[in-house]
Amino acid sequence: MNHGSPCSRLRAEQRLPPHSCALFEKGPQGDQIVSGLLSDHGGRMATARSPCNPQSTVDLGAQYITRTPHYAKKHQSFYDELLAHGILKPLTSPIEGMIMKEGDCNFVAPQGLSSIVKHYLKESGAEVSFRHRVTQINLRNDKWEVSKETGSPERFDIVVLTMPVPQILQLRGDIANLISECQRQQLESVRYSSRYALGLFYEAGTKIDVPWAGQYITSNPCTRFISIDNRKRNIESSEVGPSLVVHTTVPFAVTYLEHSTEDVQELIYQQLESILPGLPQPVVTKCQKWRYSQVDLKKKTGESSCRYNLKLDTLHSHLAIYKYSFKRNNSLRVSSCDFCKIINLKDGLKPPYVFKFNALIEIDLS
């Protein structure tokens, strides 16, 4: 629940003085660094609208909000506010295959998940613009100067980057120099999964005869999740047709990531018809590529993201290479095939780091 307007939240909760603030997030294709979405708010909380009827919508990214017991307390004021305004409501429609953990509670947004972002942006009074590709961020007279592909640079007191890590690392200018080599290696180790989403809009009065509002699929190489989006949100109308969204599996998306959207859409629809035979023909479709869908916690590059060649004064005839990694308990783990030691780091310790373990070994992390 950290979407929306960071600056307005900071000012409201921490009583900070007013600042000029820029919030930059990814475009829907995940291929561009933009201010806002290419055509709408939301990022991964994007909601698409049918060109035939704007009241017919479908969530192409996140499908619902899961509140864990921890965040039920930590973010209670956010949930209270969104529920009071009718922006969120409990998810009560049946989702087959959903795995629920004890104490979790799921919510949907009647007007689409992008309405959460729009609410906070409206509350903040932020000026939102789209279709701006950011190329450089430089520090100029204590201000952050943001350069774009077109138009004049703009200056801000604060710049908040919420796009995926690979896009941050593409930025040129002073921001690139502020990232240390260690930080860069850590950032480069972050891996993302990819997915496609296909939204389908139907004519008013169309019936989709299934007993569920959503279903997780485990036996199809292409399809992972299907949602009758209006049913998921408990919205039935004789004037607005139903909408449906399909999310693909990660392996499928990786295989067809660089294929044309038209070809991928056809493949997804063929698989959907095999799962739901007799599905009515949609009047409009919208295929969405999420190149950077979610951080893939399963893809780890090893215990340490930062590796150094360490000075080793030893009686041995060879130079050993050690690895280290910072742990959550703020300690440093140094290891090799025959040596391992834990050193607690003092608060405020700054490089260079030099540790002597005994008369034989000195490690310099400068």
Secondary structure, DSSP 4 states (H G I P E B T S, - for coil): ---S-HHHHHHHHH-PPP--EEEEEE-TTSS-EESS-SSSS-GGG-EEE-SS-TT-EEESS---EEE-HHHHHHTHHHHHHHHHTTS-EE--S-EET----TT-EEEE-TT-THHHHHHHHHHHT-----S-BEEEEEEETTEEEEEESSS--EEESEEEE-S-HHHHHH-BSHHHHHS-HHHHHHHHT--EEEEEEEEEE--TT-----S-SEEE-SS-SSEEEEEEHHHHTT---SSS--EEEEEE-HHHHHHTTTS-HHHHHHHHHHHHHHHSTTPPPPSEEEEEEEEEEEE-TT----S-S-B-------SSSS----EEEE-TTSEEEEE-SS-EEEEEPPTT--SPPEEE-SSS-EEE--
